[in-house]
Amino acid sequence: MSLNRSEKEAVISDVTSLAAKAQTLVMAEYRGITVADMTKLRSNARSQGVSLSVLKNTLARRAVAGSAFEVAADQMTGPLIYGFSVDAVAAARVVADFAKTNDKLVIRGGAYGGKALDVKGVKQLASIPSKEVLLAQLCGLLMSPMSRTAVVLGALAAKKGEVAAA
């Protein structure tokens, strides 16, 4: 079913507002995916704050024109699902994780920070740990020298206690 002009303008304005808020765009070819799998992908994406949309490529190109995602306009060919996310890695992680379990979803590319990403770039972006994990790793690194110093001082105190008892 084709869209009339006002419906096309509404789609373009919706996608333009998504692109204005988002940091990352990931595109994947969805040919051959069952409705049940697509529903599972969409619910997983929604729970992680990713907006997934199946759009006409011409409308998607018009919507991202003038934004940081315009660099990916040449990759917008074929039946694509577009994932926009405010979190820098959420869209890439959702699509890459789903593509691992479903071989019919093929990652085509994306954009992040005004730069076009190829398949390898999207997978690398998806492999970055979440913000919470990175903060936990940072705290562990900061606490490591202090805990090592405490262990050494405890061992010295125990050794002096043994020497004084003997």
Protein Blocks (a to p, Z undefined) as FASTA:
>chain_A
ZZdfklmmmmmmmmmmmmmmpmbdcdddfehiafklmmmmmmmmmmnopacddddfklmm
mmmgoiaklmmmmmmgcjddddddfblklmmmmmmmmmmmmmkbccfbdceehiacdfkl
mmmmmmpccfklmmmmmmmmmmmmmmmmmmmmmmmmmmmmmmmmZZ
